[in-house]
Amino acid sequence: MPSEPDSKSKKKPVRRDPDASQQRILAAATEVFAAQGLDGARVDEIAERSGINKRMLYHYFGNKDELFGAVLDALYETICRESAALNLDADTPPAAINRLVDFALDFYLDNPHAITLLNNENLHKARHIEKSGRVRAIHVPFEEMIDSLLVRGVASGEFRTGLDAARLYITIVGLTYYYLSNGHTLSLVYDRNLYDPAELKIWRAHMHDVVTRFVFVDPSAGNKPEKETST
């Protein structure tokens, strides 16, 4: 008779890694929600893409609405984590404000799914992030960092008084968000490809110019990027 296999050679049970599984689900859900929206997305497809069975998906995230909320929380965490890495306090106020403008444009260029996800959440009147309750806590340190920058700029005599961190950042993101989210229609209206690298470079310079004129006491001292003209 064949001998019994050595106990050491027996196949060891596979241990689940809940964190890794959840990250795979979130990555797959981000793709599907960005492409199809909350209403069009199917949990079956998210489970298949993530390689996690649907039962475990529901175990981790409850239902499709809660999964969508988790995707949005993860998006805001990414924004705030990457913005914290800017370390604006290490720069002079003019250099820091320029980096903040570049960060906003670069983030949405590098993460086009963010625009479609946020558009979708606005269609649902922000009910998912409101239910989560985490976004304000996630975002407060970012807002405080901009507040600190404005205080330093006013103290140095470079920034004008009366600026509000939230309104300033909404202005910066607005210059980014509308341009990118409406770029296809605007490209047709104005007969130019707004996604062309040359056009994006010009728009970046325009953003710096707008923010400089808004923030600085003397806009000519705002270290503005070189202006370019469209061809």
Residue frames as a rotation matrix with the C-alpha (Angstrom) as fourth column:
MET 1
0.574 0.819 0.000 0.00
0.819 -0.574 0.000 0.00
0.000 0.000 -1.000 0.00
PRO 2
0.015 -0.571 0.821 1.21
0.409 -0.746 -0.526 3.54
0.912 0.344 0.222 -0.72
SER 3
-0.525 -0.292 -0.800 2.49
0.850 -0.130 -0.510 5.33
0.045 -0.948 0.317 2.33
GLU 4
0.600 0.746 -0.291 0.56
0.781 -0.625 0.007 8.18
-0.177 -0.231 -0.957 3.86
PRO 5
0.277 -0.514 0.812 1.84
0.424 -0.693 -0.583 11.58
0.862 0.506 0.026 2.70
ASP 6
-0.567 -0.576 -0.589 4.01
0.800 -0.212 -0.562 13.38
0.199 -0.789 0.581 5.19
SER 7
0.353 0.789 -0.503 2.00
0.881 -0.461 -0.105 15.95
-0.315 -0.406 -0.858 7.16
LYS 8
-0.175 -0.500 -0.848 4.46
0.173 -0.863 0.474 18.66
-0.969 -0.063 0.238 6.12
SER 9
-0.957 -0.235 0.168 3.73
0.183 -0.045 0.982 17.98
-0.224 0.971 0.086 2.46
LYS 10
-0.134 0.982 0.132 0.01
0.967 0.158 -0.198 18.42
-0.216 0.102 -0.971 2.85
LYS 11
-0.352 0.066 0.934 -1.39
0.539 -0.801 0.259 21.52
0.765 0.595 0.247 1.21
LYS 12
-0.793 0.035 -0.609 -1.72
0.535 -0.440 -0.722 24.32
-0.293 -0.898 0.330 3.68
PRO 13
0.275 0.956 0.097 -5.01
0.927 -0.238 -0.289 26.20
-0.254 0.169 -0.952 3.78
VAL 14
-0.401 -0.359 0.843 -4.97
0.658 -0.753 -0.007 29.50
0.637 0.552 0.538 1.93
ARG 15
-0.314 0.244 -0.918 -5.24
0.796 -0.459 -0.394 32.43
-0.517 -0.854 -0.050 4.28
ARG 16
0.447 0.539 0.714 -7.39
0.814 -0.576 -0.075 35.29
0.371 0.615 -0.696 3.18
ASP 17
-0.745 -0.589 -0.313 -6.02
0.653 -0.738 -0.168 38.81
-0.132 -0.330 0.935 3.29
PRO 18
0.225 0.963 -0.145 -9.08
0.893 -0.264 -0.364 40.97
-0.389 -0.048 -0.920 4.01
ASP 19
0.172 -0.200 -0.965 -7.26
-0.031 -0.980 0.198 44.23
-0.985 -0.004 -0.174 3.33
ALA 20
-0.837 -0.531 -0.128 -5.96
-0.169 0.029 0.985 43.05
-0.520 0.847 -0.114 -0.03
SER 21
-0.557 0.708 0.434 -9.37
0.825 0.531 0.191 41.67
-0.095 0.465 -0.880 -0.96
GLN 22
0.387 0.731 -0.563 -11.08
0.651 -0.648 -0.394 44.94
-0.653 -0.214 -0.727 -0.12
GLN 23
-0.171 -0.535 -0.828 -8.53
-0.284 -0.778 0.561 46.91
-0.943 0.331 -0.019 -2.12
ARG 24
-0.946 -0.133 0.297 -9.11
0.211 0.444 0.871 44.67
-0.248 0.886 -0.392 -5.14
ILE 25
-0.097 0.986 0.138 -12.85
0.977 0.120 -0.177 45.17
-0.191 0.117 -0.975 -4.82
LEU 26
0.379 0.218 -0.899 -12.44
0.266 -0.956 -0.119 48.95
-0.886 -0.194 -0.421 -4.51
ALA 27
-0.616 -0.674 -0.408 -10.14
-0.244 -0.330 0.912 49.07
-0.749 0.662 0.039 -7.55
ALA 28
-0.824 0.369 0.431 -12.61
0.567 0.531 0.630 47.08
0.004 0.763 -0.647 -9.66
ALA 29
0.157 0.946 -0.285 -15.57
0.920 -0.245 -0.306 49.08
-0.359 -0.214 -0.908 -8.37
THR 30
-0.063 -0.265 -0.962 -13.83
0.011 -0.964 0.265 52.35
-0.998 0.006 0.064 -9.19
GLU 31
-0.941 -0.333 -0.059 -13.42
-0.074 0.034 0.997 51.27
-0.330 0.942 -0.057 -12.82
VAL 32
-0.596 0.766 0.242 -16.98
0.784 0.490 0.382 50.02
0.174 0.417 -0.892 -13.17
PHE 33
0.244 0.706 -0.664 -18.66
0.779 -0.551 -0.299 52.96
-0.577 -0.445 -0.685 -11.41
ALA 34
-0.327 -0.440 -0.836 -16.57
-0.112 -0.861 0.497 55.44
-0.939 0.256 0.232 -13.39
ALA 35
-0.994 -0.111 0.000 -17.51
-0.020 0.184 0.983 53.78
-0.109 0.977 -0.185 -16.68
GLN 36
-0.594 0.801 -0.068 -21.17
0.499 0.434 0.750 52.99
0.631 0.412 -0.658 -16.00
GLY 37
-0.368 0.459 0.809 -22.31
-0.631 -0.762 0.145 55.13
0.682 -0.457 0.570 -13.09
LEU 38
-0.758 0.112 0.643 -23.98
-0.560 0.394 -0.729 53.90
-0.335 -0.912 -0.235 -9.93
ASP 39
0.215 0.967 0.136 -27.23
-0.707 0.250 -0.662 52.92
-0.674 0.046 0.737 -11.62
GLY 40
0.623 0.038 -0.781 -25.60
-0.726 0.398 -0.560 51.12
0.290 0.917 0.275 -14.55
ALA 41
-0.449 -0.893 0.014 -22.94
-0.822 0.406 -0.400 49.26
0.351 -0.191 -0.916 -12.58
ARG 42
0.657 0.604 -0.451 -23.51
-0.393 0.785 0.479 45.57
0.644 -0.137 0.753 -11.79
VAL 43
0.445 -0.468 0.764 -22.16
-0.822 0.125 0.555 43.93
-0.355 -0.875 -0.329 -8.66
ASP 44
0.837 -0.114 0.535 -21.60
0.221 0.965 -0.139 40.71
-0.500 0.235 0.833 -10.62
GLU 45
0.744 -0.578 0.337 -19.17
0.296 -0.167 -0.940 42.52
0.599 0.799 0.047 -12.93
ILE 46
0.427 -0.589 0.686 -17.34
-0.790 -0.612 -0.033 44.15
0.439 -0.528 -0.727 -10.01
ALA 47
0.591 -0.165 0.789 -16.97
-0.502 0.690 0.521 40.78
-0.631 -0.705 0.325 -8.30
GLU 48
0.876 -0.243 0.416 -15.71
0.453 0.709 -0.541 39.16
-0.163 0.662 0.731 -11.50
ARG 49
0.632 -0.658 0.410 -13.15
-0.053 -0.564 -0.824 41.90
0.773 0.499 -0.391 -12.15
SER 50
0.328 -0.496 0.804 -11.87
-0.918 -0.369 0.147 41.80
0.224 -0.786 -0.576 -8.59
GLY 51
-0.314 -0.399 -0.861 -11.67
-0.271 0.907 -0.322 38.01
0.910 0.132 -0.393 -8.46
ILE 52
-0.959 0.107 0.263 -13.70
-0.250 0.125 -0.960 38.04
-0.136 -0.986 -0.093 -5.26
ASN 53
-0.631 0.775 -0.005 -17.00
0.666 0.546 0.509 36.19
0.397 0.318 -0.861 -5.04
LYS 54
-0.241 0.621 0.746 -20.14
-0.050 -0.775 0.630 38.24
0.969 0.114 0.218 -4.60
ARG 55
0.659 0.493 -0.568 -20.85
0.492 0.288 0.821 36.82
0.568 -0.821 -0.053 -1.15
MET 56
-0.042 -0.765 -0.643 -17.52
0.986 -0.134 0.096 38.15
-0.160 -0.630 0.760 0.16
LEU 57
-0.697 -0.149 0.701 -18.08
0.402 -0.891 0.211 41.47
0.593 0.430 0.681 -1.60
TYR 58
0.275 0.884 0.379 -21.35
-0.032 -0.386 0.922 41.90
0.961 -0.265 -0.078 0.28
HIS 59
0.542 -0.152 -0.826 -19.62
0.805 0.373 0.460 40.77
0.239 -0.915 0.325 3.48
TYR 60
-0.470 -0.849 -0.240 -17.07
0.880 -0.473 -0.049 43.57
-0.072 -0.234 0.970 3.17
PHE 61
-0.995 -0.054 0.087 -19.25
0.076 -0.961 0.266 46.36
0.069 0.271 0.960 1.79
GLY 62
-0.573 0.818 -0.051 -22.90
-0.035 -0.086 -0.996 45.52
-0.819 -0.569 0.078 2.53
ASN 63
0.422 0.729 0.539 -24.52
0.627 0.195 -0.754 46.52
-0.655 0.656 -0.374 -0.78
LYS 64
0.078 -0.419 0.905 -23.88
0.959 -0.216 -0.183 48.41
0.272 0.882 0.385 -4.00
ASP 65
0.755 0.253 0.605 -24.71
0.153 -0.965 0.214 51.81
0.638 -0.069 -0.767 -2.48
GLU 66
0.891 -0.453 0.027 -22.30
-0.103 -0.144 0.984 51.28
-0.442 -0.880 -0.175 0.42
LEU 67
0.216 -0.831 0.512 -19.62
0.841 0.425 0.334 50.12
-0.496 0.359 0.791 -2.01
PHE 68
0.320 -0.041 0.946 -20.08
0.699 -0.664 -0.265 53.29
0.639 0.747 -0.184 -4.06
GLY 69
0.949 0.044 0.312 -19.73
-0.172 -0.757 0.631 55.33
0.264 -0.652 -0.711 -0.86
ALA 70
0.635 -0.765 0.106 -16.52
0.289 0.362 0.886 53.45
-0.716 -0.532 0.451 -0.02
VAL 71
0.142 -0.551 0.823 -15.14
0.988 0.023 -0.155 54.25
0.066 0.834 0.547 -3.49
LEU 72
0.581 0.136 0.802 -15.84
0.243 -0.970 -0.012 57.95
0.776 0.202 -0.597 -2.92
ASP 73
0.957 -0.281 0.077 -14.23
-0.145 -0.232 0.962 57.86
-0.252 -0.931 -0.262 0.53
ALA 74
0.357 -0.863 0.357 -11.15
0.715 0.498 0.490 56.25
-0.601 0.080 0.795 -1.02
LEU 75
0.274 -0.202 0.940 -11.06
0.806 -0.484 -0.339 58.97
0.524 0.851 0.030 -3.69
TYR 76
0.819 0.069 0.570 -11.12
-0.166 -0.922 0.349 61.77
0.550 -0.380 -0.744 -1.10
GLU 77
0.811 -0.579 0.082 -8.49
0.098 0.273 0.957 59.97
-0.576 -0.768 0.278 0.96
THR 78
0.214 -0.736 0.643 -6.25
0.963 0.270 -0.013 59.83
-0.164 0.622 0.766 -2.11
ILE 79
0.475 0.017 0.880 -6.75
0.405 -0.892 -0.201 63.54
0.782 0.452 -0.430 -2.81
CYS 80
0.908 -0.059 0.415 -5.92
-0.363 -0.605 0.709 64.49
0.210 -0.794 -0.571 0.77
ARG 81
0.675 -0.712 0.192 -2.99
0.406 0.576 0.709 62.06
-0.616 -0.401 0.678 1.06
GLU 82
0.132 -0.640 0.757 -1.38
0.980 -0.031 -0.197 63.37
0.149 0.767 0.624 -2.12
SER 83
0.575 0.107 0.811 -2.07
0.149 -0.989 0.025 66.99
0.805 0.106 -0.584 -1.17
ALA 84
0.968 -0.244 0.065 -0.47
-0.101 -0.137 0.985 66.46
-0.232 -0.960 -0.158 2.24
ALA 85
0.397 -0.859 0.324 2.67
0.816 0.492 0.304 65.28
-0.421 0.143 0.896 0.45
LEU 86
0.568 -0.156 0.808 2.95
0.497 -0.718 -0.487 68.74
0.656 0.678 -0.330 -1.12
ASN 87
0.093 -0.513 -0.854 4.24
0.973 -0.134 0.186 70.05
-0.210 -0.848 0.486 2.23
LEU 88
0.471 0.200 0.859 3.25
0.600 -0.787 -0.146 73.59
0.647 0.584 -0.491 1.33
ASP 89
0.983 -0.085 -0.160 4.68
0.081 -0.585 0.807 74.95
-0.162 -0.807 -0.568 4.58
ALA 90
0.243 -0.964 0.106 8.17
0.658 0.244 0.712 74.20
-0.712 -0.103 0.694 3.26
ASP 91
-0.216 -0.260 0.941 7.77
0.938 -0.322 0.126 76.67
0.270 0.910 0.314 0.38
THR 92
-0.958 0.014 -0.287 7.50
0.044 -0.980 -0.195 80.43
-0.284 -0.200 0.938 0.18
PRO 93
-0.131 0.990 -0.061 3.87
0.014 -0.059 -0.998 81.54
-0.991 -0.131 -0.007 -0.19
PRO 94
0.162 0.222 -0.961 4.25
-0.901 -0.365 -0.236 82.32
-0.403 0.904 0.141 -3.94
ALA 95
-0.702 -0.485 -0.522 5.88
-0.660 0.718 0.221 78.96
0.268 0.499 -0.824 -4.69
ALA 96
-0.866 0.396 0.304 3.33
0.095 0.728 -0.679 77.12
-0.490 -0.559 -0.668 -2.55
ILE 97
0.064 0.952 -0.299 0.31
-0.343 -0.260 -0.903 78.67
-0.937 0.160 0.310 -4.27
ASN 98
-0.032 -0.153 -0.988 1.77
-0.999 0.011 0.030 77.76
0.006 0.988 -0.153 -7.66
ARG 99
-0.932 -0.336 -0.137 2.28
-0.329 0.942 -0.071 74.17
0.153 -0.021 -0.988 -6.52
LEU 100
-0.528 0.814 0.242 -1.31
-0.003 0.283 -0.959 74.04
-0.849 -0.507 -0.147 -5.28
VAL 101
0.265 0.592 -0.761 -2.59
-0.783 -0.329 -0.528 75.11
-0.563 0.736 0.377 -8.72
ASP 102
-0.361 -0.493 -0.792 -0.40
-0.867 0.490 0.090 72.51
0.343 0.719 -0.604 -10.44
PHE 103
-0.939 0.017 0.343 -1.55
-0.175 0.835 -0.521 69.83
-0.295 -0.550 -0.782 -8.00
ALA 104
-0.088 0.995 0.045 -5.23
-0.305 0.016 -0.952 70.40
-0.948 -0.097 0.303 -8.77
LEU 105
0.389 0.223 -0.894 -4.75
-0.909 -0.066 -0.412 70.20
-0.151 0.973 0.177 -12.53
ASP 106
-0.523 -0.696 -0.493 -2.34
-0.760 0.642 -0.102 67.27
0.387 0.321 -0.864 -12.40
PHE 107
-0.738 0.264 0.621 -4.51
-0.308 0.688 -0.658 65.24
-0.601 -0.676 -0.426 -10.05
TYR 108
0.291 0.953 0.078 -7.54
-0.307 0.170 -0.936 65.29
-0.906 0.249 0.342 -12.34
LEU 109
0.286 -0.293 -0.912 -5.40
-0.949 0.046 -0.312 64.73
0.133 0.955 -0.265 -15.43
ASP 110
-0.724 -0.669 -0.168 -3.87
-0.619 0.738 -0.269 61.66
0.304 -0.091 -0.948 -13.77
ASN 111
-0.864 0.479 0.152 -7.20
0.260 0.686 -0.680 60.45
-0.430 -0.548 -0.718 -12.33
PRO 112
-0.831 0.549 -0.093 -9.90
-0.412 -0.495 0.765 61.03
0.374 0.674 0.637 -14.98
HIS 113
-0.388 0.708 -0.590 -12.20
0.563 0.689 0.456 58.60
0.730 -0.155 -0.666 -13.16
ALA 114
-0.740 0.075 -0.669 -12.45
0.601 -0.374 -0.707 61.15
-0.303 -0.925 0.231 -10.32
ILE 115
-0.869 0.418 -0.266 -14.47
-0.476 -0.852 0.217 63.52
-0.136 0.315 0.939 -12.48
THR 116
-0.417 0.754 -0.507 -17.01
-0.328 0.396 0.858 60.92
0.848 0.524 0.082 -13.56
LEU 117
-0.441 0.227 -0.868 -17.37
0.755 0.617 -0.222 59.56
0.485 -0.753 -0.444 -10.02
LEU 118
-0.803 0.102 -0.587 -17.95
0.359 -0.703 -0.614 63.02
-0.476 -0.704 0.528 -8.56
ASN 119
-0.774 0.583 -0.246 -20.36
-0.582 -0.503 0.638 63.93
0.248 0.638 0.729 -11.36
ASN 120
-0.344 0.649 -0.679 -22.33
0.157 0.753 0.639 60.81
0.926 0.113 -0.361 -10.55
GLU 121
-0.534 0.119 -0.837 -22.41
0.843 0.147 -0.517 61.57
0.061 -0.982 -0.178 -6.83
ASN 122
-0.917 0.223 -0.330 -23.67
-0.158 -0.964 -0.212 65.06
-0.366 -0.142 0.920 -7.55
LEU 123
-0.551 0.763 -0.339 -26.53
-0.386 0.127 0.914 63.53
0.740 0.634 0.224 -9.53
HIS 124
0.013 0.510 -0.860 -27.39
0.604 0.682 0.413 61.69
0.797 -0.525 -0.299 -6.32
LYS 125
0.570 0.286 0.770 -27.13
-0.215 -0.853 0.476 64.94
0.793 -0.436 -0.425 -4.31
ALA 126
-0.329 -0.901 0.284 -24.09
-0.579 -0.045 -0.814 63.69
0.746 -0.432 -0.507 -2.33
ARG 127
0.618 0.691 0.374 -26.18
-0.707 0.282 0.649 61.21
0.343 -0.666 0.663 -0.36
HIS 128
0.718 -0.378 -0.585 -23.43
0.354 0.921 -0.161 58.58
0.599 -0.092 0.795 -0.21
ILE 129
-0.398 -0.915 0.060 -20.68
0.415 -0.238 -0.878 60.78
0.818 -0.324 0.475 1.18
GLU 130
-0.164 0.434 0.886 -23.21
-0.744 -0.644 0.177 62.40
0.647 -0.631 0.429 3.52
LYS 131
0.845 0.515 -0.143 -24.14
-0.332 0.715 0.615 58.97
0.419 -0.472 0.775 4.86
SER 132
0.300 -0.821 -0.486 -20.49
0.561 0.564 -0.607 58.01
0.772 -0.090 0.629 5.26
GLY 133
0.990 0.142 -0.024 -19.72
0.108 -0.627 0.772 61.08
0.095 -0.766 -0.635 7.36
ARG 134
0.426 -0.900 -0.090 -15.99
0.749 0.296 0.592 60.69
-0.507 -0.320 0.801 6.71
VAL 135
0.321 -0.352 0.879 -15.37
0.826 -0.350 -0.442 63.29
0.464 0.868 0.178 4.02
ARG 136
0.824 -0.006 0.567 -15.26
-0.173 -0.955 0.241 66.32
0.540 -0.297 -0.788 6.30
ALA 137
0.810 -0.546 0.213 -12.81
-0.124 0.195 0.973 64.60
-0.573 -0.815 0.091 8.65
ILE 138
0.337 -0.685 0.646 -10.67
0.872 0.486 0.062 63.57
-0.356 0.542 0.761 5.67
HIS 139
0.331 -0.115 0.936 -10.74
0.735 -0.591 -0.332 67.04
0.592 0.798 -0.112 4.13
VAL 140
0.983 0.147 -0.108 -10.21
0.182 -0.739 0.649 69.24
0.015 -0.658 -0.753 7.20
PRO 141
0.307 -0.931 -0.196 -6.39
0.458 -0.036 0.888 68.83
-0.834 -0.362 0.415 7.36
PHE 142
-0.264 -0.350 0.899 -6.16
0.964 -0.118 0.237 69.83
0.023 0.929 0.369 3.67
GLU 143
0.562 0.564 0.605 -8.24
0.525 -0.808 0.266 72.93
0.639 0.168 -0.751 4.30
GLU 144
0.897 -0.274 -0.346 -6.14
0.214 -0.415 0.884 73.79
-0.386 -0.868 -0.314 7.34
MET 145
-0.047 -0.962 0.270 -2.97
0.805 0.123 0.580 73.49
-0.591 0.244 0.769 5.25
ILE 146
-0.128 0.071 0.989 -4.32
0.819 -0.555 0.146 76.05
0.559 0.829 0.013 2.76
ASP 147
0.888 0.458 0.044 -5.44
0.325 -0.693 0.643 78.29
0.325 -0.557 -0.764 5.63
SER 148
0.531 -0.769 -0.357 -1.90
0.475 -0.079 0.877 78.19
-0.702 -0.635 0.323 7.02
LEU 149
-0.316 -0.629 0.710 -0.51
0.942 -0.115 0.316 79.11
-0.117 0.769 0.629 3.60
LEU 150
0.291 0.514 0.807 -2.84
0.603 -0.753 0.262 82.11
0.743 0.411 -0.529 3.32
VAL 151
0.950 0.020 -0.312 -1.93
0.283 -0.479 0.831 83.32
-0.133 -0.878 -0.460 6.81
ARG 152
0.091 -0.994 -0.062 1.77
0.683 0.017 0.730 83.16
-0.724 -0.109 0.681 5.91
GLY 153
-0.289 -0.180 0.940 1.17
0.922 -0.318 0.222 84.99
0.259 0.931 0.258 2.65
VAL 154
0.699 0.575 0.425 -0.73
0.395 -0.806 0.440 87.78
0.596 -0.140 -0.791 4.37
ALA 155
0.808 -0.431 -0.402 1.93
0.338 -0.222 0.915 88.05
-0.484 -0.875 -0.033 7.09
SER 156
-0.195 -0.943 0.269 4.66
0.793 0.010 0.609 88.38
-0.577 0.332 0.746 4.45
GLY 157
-0.135 0.231 -0.964 2.69
-0.223 -0.955 -0.198 91.11
-0.966 0.188 0.180 2.69
GLU 158
-0.945 -0.304 -0.120 2.39
-0.193 0.222 0.956 89.06
-0.264 0.926 -0.269 -0.52
PHE 159
-0.600 0.798 0.054 -1.25
0.705 0.495 0.508 87.92
0.379 0.343 -0.860 -0.27
ARG 160
-0.516 0.518 0.682 -4.23
-0.409 -0.848 0.335 90.18
0.753 -0.106 0.650 0.16
THR 161
-0.914 0.240 0.328 -6.41
-0.266 0.258 -0.929 89.88
-0.308 -0.936 -0.172 3.25
GLY 162
-0.126 0.992 -0.014 -9.91
-0.821 -0.112 -0.560 88.40
-0.557 -0.059 0.829 3.38
LEU 163
-0.331 -0.040 -0.943 -9.13
-0.759 0.605 0.241 85.18
0.561 0.795 -0.230 1.48
ASP 164
0.353 0.516 0.780 -10.96
-0.824 0.566 -0.002 81.99
-0.443 -0.642 0.625 2.42
ALA 165
-0.624 -0.733 0.270 -9.25
-0.546 0.656 0.521 78.61
-0.559 0.178 -0.810 1.99
ALA 166
-0.235 0.612 0.756 -12.38
0.416 0.766 -0.490 76.75
-0.878 0.199 -0.434 0.90
ARG 167
0.761 0.574 -0.303 -13.41
0.020 -0.487 -0.873 79.38
-0.649 0.658 -0.382 -1.66
LEU 168
0.100 -0.811 -0.576 -9.88
-0.887 -0.335 0.318 79.61
-0.451 0.479 -0.753 -3.03
TYR 169
-0.753 -0.444 0.486 -9.62
-0.237 0.871 0.430 75.87
-0.614 0.208 -0.761 -3.56
ILE 170
0.170 0.873 0.457 -13.10
0.477 0.333 -0.814 75.68
-0.863 0.356 -0.360 -5.07
THR 171
0.681 0.017 -0.732 -11.95
-0.485 -0.739 -0.468 78.37
-0.549 0.673 -0.495 -7.52
ILE 172
-0.349 -0.911 -0.222 -8.81
-0.838 0.197 0.509 76.42
-0.420 0.363 -0.831 -8.41
VAL 173
-0.673 0.146 0.725 -10.65
0.196 0.981 -0.017 73.13
-0.713 0.131 -0.689 -8.82
GLY 174
0.442 0.890 -0.111 -13.40
0.169 -0.205 -0.964 74.88
-0.881 0.407 -0.241 -10.77
LEU 175
0.314 -0.422 -0.850 -10.83
-0.853 -0.519 -0.058 76.06
-0.416 0.744 -0.523 -13.31
THR 176
-0.781 -0.619 0.081 -9.66
-0.550 0.744 0.379 72.46
-0.295 0.251 -0.922 -13.62
TYR 177
-0.564 0.585 0.583 -12.92
0.202 0.782 -0.589 70.57
-0.800 -0.214 -0.560 -13.33
TYR 178
0.475 0.818 -0.326 -15.04
-0.136 -0.297 -0.945 72.47
-0.869 0.493 -0.030 -15.82
TYR 179
0.041 -0.561 -0.827 -12.27
-0.960 -0.251 0.123 72.51
-0.277 0.789 -0.549 -18.42
LEU 180
-0.868 -0.496 0.003 -11.69
-0.482 0.845 0.233 68.74
-0.118 0.201 -0.972 -18.24
SER 181
-0.538 0.711 0.453 -15.27
0.261 0.652 -0.712 67.57
-0.801 -0.265 -0.537 -17.68
ASN 182
0.594 0.783 -0.188 -16.55
0.106 -0.308 -0.945 69.62
-0.798 0.541 -0.266 -20.62
GLY 183
-0.270 -0.889 -0.369 -13.47
-0.285 -0.293 0.913 69.39
-0.920 0.352 -0.174 -22.79
HIS 184
-0.618 0.055 0.784 -15.06
0.646 0.604 0.467 67.41
-0.448 0.795 -0.409 -25.60
THR 185
0.437 0.855 0.281 -17.95
0.885 -0.353 -0.303 69.81
-0.159 0.381 -0.911 -26.17
LEU 186
0.647 -0.246 -0.722 -15.79
-0.033 -0.955 0.296 72.89
-0.762 -0.168 -0.626 -25.64
SER 187
-0.476 -0.856 0.203 -13.27
0.138 0.155 0.978 71.53
-0.869 0.494 0.044 -28.15
LEU 188
-0.292 0.466 0.835 -16.03
0.952 0.226 0.207 71.44
-0.093 0.855 -0.510 -30.77
VAL 189
0.720 0.644 -0.261 -17.41
0.636 -0.761 -0.123 74.84
-0.278 -0.077 -0.958 -29.84
TYR 190
0.653 -0.525 -0.546 -14.03
-0.323 -0.845 0.425 76.58
-0.685 -0.101 -0.722 -29.98
ASP 191
0.966 -0.187 -0.180 -12.56
-0.109 0.337 -0.935 74.44
0.235 0.923 0.305 -32.78
ARG 192
-0.050 -0.994 0.093 -9.50
-0.789 -0.017 -0.614 73.29
0.613 -0.104 -0.783 -30.87
ASN 193
0.348 0.102 -0.932 -8.50
0.267 0.942 0.203 70.14
0.898 -0.320 0.301 -29.01
LEU 194
0.542 -0.070 0.838 -8.48
-0.668 -0.640 0.379 71.18
0.510 -0.765 -0.393 -25.37
TYR 195
0.914 -0.226 0.336 -6.83
-0.072 0.725 0.685 67.89
-0.398 -0.651 0.646 -24.41
ASP 196
0.659 -0.735 0.161 -3.84
0.359 0.119 -0.926 68.53
0.661 0.668 0.343 -26.67
PRO 197
0.200 -0.642 -0.740 -0.66
0.978 0.082 0.193 68.94
-0.063 -0.762 0.645 -24.56
ALA 198
-0.740 -0.489 0.462 -0.04
0.553 -0.833 0.003 72.39
0.384 0.258 0.887 -26.02
GLU 199
-0.014 0.827 0.561 -3.56
-0.076 -0.561 0.824 73.55
0.997 -0.031 0.071 -25.12
LEU 200
0.712 0.251 -0.656 -3.24
0.566 0.349 0.747 72.07
0.416 -0.903 0.107 -21.63
LYS 201
-0.299 -0.896 -0.329 0.04
0.953 -0.261 -0.154 73.94
0.052 -0.359 0.932 -21.15
ILE 202
-0.677 0.128 0.724 -1.65
0.119 -0.953 0.280 77.19
0.726 0.276 0.630 -22.10
TRP 203
0.416 0.908 0.050 -4.56
0.016 -0.062 0.998 76.45
0.909 -0.415 -0.040 -19.76
ARG 204
0.339 -0.390 -0.856 -2.15
0.922 0.320 0.219 75.74
0.189 -0.863 0.468 -16.90
ALA 205
-0.754 -0.644 0.127 -0.54
0.624 -0.764 -0.167 79.16
0.204 -0.047 0.978 -17.45
HIS 206
-0.306 0.744 0.593 -4.03
-0.107 -0.646 0.755 80.73
0.946 0.168 0.278 -17.53
MET 207
0.603 0.521 -0.604 -4.90
0.484 0.362 0.797 79.08
0.634 -0.772 -0.034 -14.19
HIS 208
-0.178 -0.758 -0.627 -1.74
0.984 -0.154 -0.093 80.46
-0.026 -0.634 0.773 -12.62
ASP 209
-0.814 -0.129 0.566 -2.55
0.278 -0.942 0.185 83.90
0.510 0.308 0.803 -13.99
VAL 210
0.127 0.964 0.233 -6.13
-0.009 -0.233 0.972 83.88
0.992 -0.125 -0.021 -12.66
VAL 211
0.621 0.107 -0.777 -5.12
0.704 0.358 0.613 82.68
0.344 -0.927 0.147 -9.19
THR 212
-0.464 -0.864 -0.197 -2.18
0.882 -0.429 -0.195 85.09
0.084 -0.265 0.961 -9.00
ARG 213
-0.660 0.258 0.705 -4.40
0.031 -0.929 0.369 88.07
0.750 0.265 0.605 -9.84
PHE 214
0.428 0.900 -0.082 -6.92
0.048 0.068 0.997 86.91
0.903 -0.430 -0.014 -7.22
VAL 215
0.655 -0.157 -0.739 -4.52
0.713 0.453 0.536 86.14
0.250 -0.878 0.408 -4.36
PHE 216
-0.247 -0.948 -0.201 -1.56
0.966 -0.226 -0.122 88.52
0.071 -0.225 0.972 -4.60
VAL 217
0.361 0.216 -0.907 -1.41
0.419 -0.907 -0.050 92.12
-0.833 -0.362 -0.418 -3.45
ASP 218
0.085 -0.425 -0.901 0.92
-0.779 -0.592 0.206 92.75
-0.621 0.685 -0.381 -6.38
PRO 219
0.852 0.357 0.382 0.14
-0.100 0.828 -0.552 90.21
-0.514 0.432 0.741 -9.14
SER 220
0.717 -0.630 -0.297 3.39
-0.468 -0.121 -0.875 91.06
0.516 0.767 -0.382 -10.94
ALA 221
-0.251 -0.824 0.508 5.26
-0.954 0.120 -0.277 89.51
0.167 -0.554 -0.815 -7.98
GLY 222
0.480 0.637 0.603 3.38
-0.762 0.644 -0.073 86.25
-0.435 -0.424 0.794 -8.20
ASN 223
-0.555 -0.773 0.306 6.05
-0.492 0.602 0.629 84.26
-0.671 0.199 -0.715 -10.05
LYS 224
0.512 0.858 -0.046 3.65
-0.495 0.251 -0.832 83.67
-0.702 0.448 0.553 -12.92
PRO 225
-0.023 -0.479 0.878 4.54
0.557 0.723 0.409 81.07
-0.830 0.498 0.250 -15.55
GLU 226
-0.839 -0.358 -0.410 5.46
-0.134 -0.594 0.793 82.37
-0.527 0.720 0.451 -18.99
LYS 227
0.217 0.965 -0.151 2.40
-0.343 -0.069 -0.937 83.17
-0.914 0.255 0.316 -21.08
GLU 228
-0.822 -0.394 0.411 1.92
0.225 0.439 0.870 81.46
-0.523 0.808 -0.272 -24.39
THR 229
-0.211 0.764 -0.609 -0.32
-0.832 -0.468 -0.298 82.08
-0.513 0.444 0.735 -27.32
SER 230
0.198 0.386 0.901 -2.36
0.116 0.904 -0.412 79.40
-0.973 0.186 0.134 -29.01
THR 231
-0.805 -0.474 -0.358 -1.41
-0.332 -0.141 0.933 78.50
-0.493 0.869 -0.044 -32.54
